[in-house]
Every structure is written in structure tokens, then in C-alpha cells.
Amino acid sequence: MPVLTRLIPTPVVVDIRPGALDDLGCVLADERVSHSGRLAVAVSGGSGARLRERVAPSLPGATWYEVGGGTLDDAVRLAGEMKSGHYDAVVGLGGGKIIDCAKFAAARVGLPLVAVPTNLAHDGLCSPVATLDNDAGRGSYGVPNPIAVVIDLDVIRDAPVRFVRAGIGDAVSNVSAVADWELANRVTGEKIDGLAAAMARQAGEAVLRHPGGIGDNDFLQVLAESLVLSGIAMSVSGDSRPSSGACHEINHAFDLLFPQRAAAHGEQCGLGACFAMYLRGAHEESAYMATVLRRHGLPVLPEEIGFTPQEFVRAVEFAPETRPGRYTILEHLDLKTEQIKDIYADYVKAIGS
């Protein structure tokens, strides 16, 4: 009987610990990512640039590129600047926008990408997607997974706490996203990739059930690992399905309807996941999720991120339009305005104000 298997693109290096940044050059050399040390390092004018002085001595052969922002034009410009160099790999050092620019640029010039995030705001740090602003708004572009992910927990601890909170919301929302995937399988016959679903679900549950808090290294370790696993789950499935359901549709609705007032991605996804769990009748799970999100300082009501209940109802009603073809609890229930209002009122009573 033949043994069937599949090859899954994953990083060859995942180094998550305090002080990891100081060993970046040695890690990349030891793991044969870059023997020569010829690296193109993309940094922002903020957190990445401030770390350059610390990291540069361990990367003597690196060329440094400052990236202006998180737009498609920035990414194309970066790729153009790197073309003339002879590099082993591209390093994205900074927040999500810089890493996404570096992902796109590395793919464009055919080089592997090393992700060195300075915060844990979302699961894009290890996903096969680069999200970039363009003339039409914002686009998602398919790219290879990073060949290495290096996360220094000391750097993460020094970042604004709101970034960690956002990452918690994004990780926890996996639980709701996988439930939507299973619903689509039952109702429409959509195929589930069991490995991707298992990875995404366990990543979300690990954060949801962890007793620690934002100030604990053990908790930050679990959060970082969960976000990496979420990204790999997307690579396994070939799309964002393991980590994106009604929770992300509600998030995208906020972004599109209220672009000047939208909160952090992870905050909106956490709120969306909590409400989506309630919609599917998982009231105890929704209440537990709300308790955990509140413990970490995340919103579970729209007023907590500056939106009125009426605006939230509008976002929930609009949400299915943000992902045509994706079947979630929102498409399943096909709720109208008055129905959403009534359910939202019940949700508020159930989770407490």
C-alpha cells in the first residue's frame, strides 16, 4: 500500500524567546539561511529603525532599507531597490506593515523572507499573504511563507500593550472561524482541511484557555506560537479560511464603513468572534470568550471601541458583502436589521455590560 503524504511549506527556523534578536545573525548562519551574511534588511522609521543600532553589529554584511509605509507602491519600490544587490534573503524587521512590504518585495525578487516582528498585533507575521494599501483601498497578495521567524519576547514586551491585545483578539477569533468552516461543510459541502483546522483551532484555544496575562513571558510565548501556527494553517489550507470567518467579515465591515474610525484589526476580530459565537447558539462559549477578552483589556461591546449599537448592527448586516462566496453563520442566518438589533440586545444581556 502506498504511503501518501504532502509537503507543507513552513519556516525552517522558528525562534521565539527573550533575547532572540541579539542572535539573529548566528541563527541565520547556523540554519543555512545566510552563510555569507548578505542580507537586505527592511525597517520602518519607527520601531525597526530604533533597533538597527542594536542589530547592525551582528549583521555586518547587511544592507539596510527604510520603508516609508505599508502600501503596494512602497513594496514595489523596495523590490526595485533590492534588485541590484546579491542577497541570500530579505529580513523584515518591524511591525506588520513593514513585514508585509518585505514579504511582497522578497517574492517579487525571488528571495526568501525572514520575519522579525516587533509586535504581535496579528497572525500575518507567518502567513502566505501580504496585505497592502493600494489605489483601490487595500489588497491581499499571495506570497511564500517566511523561511524563518525570529521573535524576541523582550522586544515584544517593550511594544505598546495595545499590540499584544490585538494579537490576542486575532488568535482567539480562530475558534469562531473554524466553527464557521465546519458549518459550511455541513450545509454547503465545502471541504475542510482537517490539519489546517486542527492547527488553527488549537492555536486559538491555547490563547483562550491560558491563565496568564500580557505581562507574563509564558503567555507571550504561547501567543507568539499561536500566531505563527495560524499563519502556517493558512498555508496548509491555501487560503485564510482557518482563521477568517464571520469574525473577520465584521472586522472588514468596520474598516469599509468607518475607515477613519476603525479600531485595531485584532480588537474588531475578537469582538466579532464573541458575537458570532452567540449567533450560532454557543452562548456559554460566547460568555467565556467575553470574560477572557475583558481580562486582557479587549472590547466585547462596540461602544468600547467607539461605535454605537446602531453602527454595529449596520456592520453586521453589511459584513457578508466583504467576503463574497464565504459561508459563515452570517450567511447561514441571513439576518435583517431588526433581527440583528434583537439578537444584539440579547447578547448584551448575556455577556453583561
N, C-alpha and C positions, 0 to 999 in steps of 0.2 A: 504494500500500500504506500503510495507516495506521501511524503511529508510536505504539506503545503504551508507556506509562511509568507510573510510580506516584509518589505523593507520600509522602515518608518524613519523619515528624516528628523533627527533630533540633534541637539548640541552635543559635541564631543566633550565639552567642558561645561559643568555647572558648578561654580564655586561660590557658595553663599556662607559668609562668616564675617565676624569683625576683623578688620584689617586686610581684607582681601585685595583692596586696591593697591596696597603697597607691594604686593607680589605679582601684579598684573604681567609685567614683562617676563618674569620667570615662568609663570603658569603657561603663557602662550608659547614660550620656547620649549618647555618640558613636554607639552602636549602636541608639539609639532605643528601648531597653528602658524607660528612665525619664528623659524630658526634665526633668520637674518636680523629680525627686529625692524624690518622696513614696514612700517605701518602708517596708514593715513588715519589720523585721529580727528573726528568731527566733534566740536564742542560748541556750546552756546556761549553767549556773552554773560551768562549768569553763573549757575552752579558749576557747569563744566569748566568754564574759564578760571574760576576760583580754585579748582582742583588741579589745574595744569601745572602750577609750580610744584605741587606735591608729587605728581605722577611723572613729570618730564624726566627726572634723573634715572628712572627705571626703564625709560623708553628712549634711549639716546639716538636710535635710528629713525624715530618717528617724525612725520611732517604733520603740522597742526593746521586745521582748517576751522575757522569760526563760521558758524552757520547763523544766518540772520533770524530765521523763524521756522515755522512748520508748514511752509507752502510747497506746492509742486514746483514752482519756479526755483525756490531755494534748493530743493533736492536735485533738480536738473543742473543748476549752476554748480553745485558741489560735485556732481559726477563729471562735469566738464573740466573742473579744476584738477581733479584727481587723475584724469586720463594720461597726463604726461608723466606721471610717476610710475615707478616699478615697485609695487607694493605686494606684500603677502596677503594682507587683509585690511579691512576698514574697521575702525573702532568708533562706536557711537558712545560718547561719554556725556551724559546729561539727562534731562527729562524726556518724556515721551515724544515730544515734537522733534527733538534732535535725533533720537534713536530711529524714529520713522523716516526722517530725511536720510539718515545714514543707511538704513535698510534699502530704500529705493535707489540711492546712488550706488551702493555696493552691487545691487542686482544689475544696474544699468551698465556698469563697467566690468561685470563678471568676477567680482571678488567676494570672498566670504565676509560675513559681518560678525563682529564681536560686540555684544550689547553690554554696556556697563552703566546701568541706570543709577541715577542719583536720588530717585524716589520710587515708591511702589504704588503709584496712583491708579494703575490699571494693568490688565493682562496682556497688553500689546508688547511688552518687553521681550517676549519669546514667541510671538505669533507670526504666522506666514503672511501678515498683512501690514501694509504701511498706510496709515490714514493721514491724508494731506489736504490742506485747503487749496482750492483751485478757483477759477473764474466762475464756476457754476455753484460754488459753495464748498462742499467737502466730498472727497472721493476716497474709496478704499482700493488699494492696488496690491495684487498678489506678488509676493516676493519670497525668496527662500527663507527658511528658519535661520536664526543666528547659529553660527558654528560654535559659539561659546557665549556663556552668560556669566558675568562676574558681578556679584552683588556684595558690597561692603556694608555690613549692618551698622557700622559706626557712621558712615555717610548717610544711610537711611535715617538713623536716629537724629541726625543734625538737620534734616529737611523739615520744612513746616509740617506740623502734625496733620493738617488737612489732607496732605497727600496720602498718608497712611490710611486715614479714614476712608478716602475714596477707593483705595485698593481693597479694603475690607468689603465695601459695598459691591464692588465688581466681582470679587471672589464668591461671596455669599449668593449672588444672583445666579450662579451656576445651578444651584439646587432647583430654582424655578425654571431655568432654561431647559434642563434635562427633562423635567416633568412635562414641559410643552412638547418636547421632541417625542416623548412616549405617547402623549395624547395624539399627535399627528400620525404616529404609527398605528394606533388603534383605529382612528377614524378614517384616515385617508390612505393608509397602507405605506406611508413614507418609510423608507428603510432606515433603521437605526444602526450605526456603527457601535457595537457593544463596547469595544475597547475605548473609543473616544468618550462615550457616555460615562463609562466607569471612571475614567481619569478625571473628567470634569466634575462629576458628582462628588467624588471623594475629595477633590481639591476644595470644593465649596463647603462640604461637611466638616473638613478639618479646621477651617477657619470658624465656621458657625459654632462648633462644639468646643473649641479651645477655651479653657478657663482664664487664660492670661489676658493681658491688656497691652495697649500700644507701647507702653514703656518697657515691656519685657523682651529681652533678646530671644527667648524661646518662642514667643508669639510672633515676633517679626520674622524669625526663621521659617515658621510654618506658613505665614502669609506669603513670603517670597517664594517658597517652594510651590505653594498653591497657584500663584500667578504664572510661574514657569510651566507647571503641569497643564494649566488651562490653555496656554499658547500651544503646547505640544498636542493637546487634544484636538484643537482646531486643525493642526497639520495632519493628524491621523484621519480626520473625517473629510478633509478637503474643503471645508467651509467653516463659518462661525457658529454653526448650529449647536455644538455642545455648550456654548457659553452665551448664546444670544437667543432669547425668546421674547415673550411679552414684556419682560423687564426692560430689554433694550429697545423695543418698539416704543414704549412710553418715554424712555430717555431720548430717543431720536425725535419724538413729537415735541418734547420740551425745547430741544435745540432748534427745530424748524419753526415752531410757532412763536417762540420767545427768544430769538437769538441773542439779544442784548442782555437777557436776564437769566439765562440758563446757568444752573449750578454745575458742580463738577460731575463728570461722567459717572463715576462710581457712586456718588450720592444719589443721583437720579435713578441709577440701576437698582440700588438697594431698596429705595422706596418703591420702585416699580415691581420688584420681585416680591416684596411684602404684600402689596395689594393683589398681585397676580395669584399668590398662594391663597389669599382669601377668596378670590373669584372662583377658584376651582374647588372650593368647599373644604380646603385644608385649613380650617380655622385655628386649630391648636398649633399647627406648624407656623401659620402666619403670626400668631401671637408670640410664639417663641422667637421667631426671627425678629420681630419688632423689639422684643426685650433685649436681644443681643445687639442689634444695631444701636439702640438707645444707650446701652452700656458703653459702647465705643464712641458715642457722641455723634452718631449719624441720624439723619432725618427719617421719620416714618410717616410724617404728615406733610402735605405740600406747603402749609404755612411756615414750616420750619426752614424752607429754602426760598421763601419769598413769593409763593404762589397762592392764590385764593382757591378755595374748593371749586369754584366755578371754572377757573383756569385748568385745574387738574382734570375735571370732568371733560373739558374740551380736549385736553391732551390724550386722555384715554380713548375718547371717541375717534380721534384722528390717528392714533398710533398704528392701526393696521395698514394704513396707507404708506407708512415709511418702509415697509418690507413686503412688497407685493409677492405673493407666492409662498410666503412663510406662514405656516399654520400654527397658531398658538391658542391659548384659552380665549384671547380676544376675538379671533376669527370664529372660534367654535361657538361662543355665546352670541356674537353679533349684537352687542348691546346698543340700545338707543340712549339718547341723552337722559331721559327721565329714569331709565333703569339704572344707569351709572350713578346718578345722583342718589337713588335709594340705596344701592349697594354700598356706595361710599359712606353714607350716613351710618349704615350698619357696621362697616369696617372701623370707623372711628370709635363707635361704642365698644367694639370687640377688643381693640388693642388698648383702649384707654387714651386719654389725652395727656 
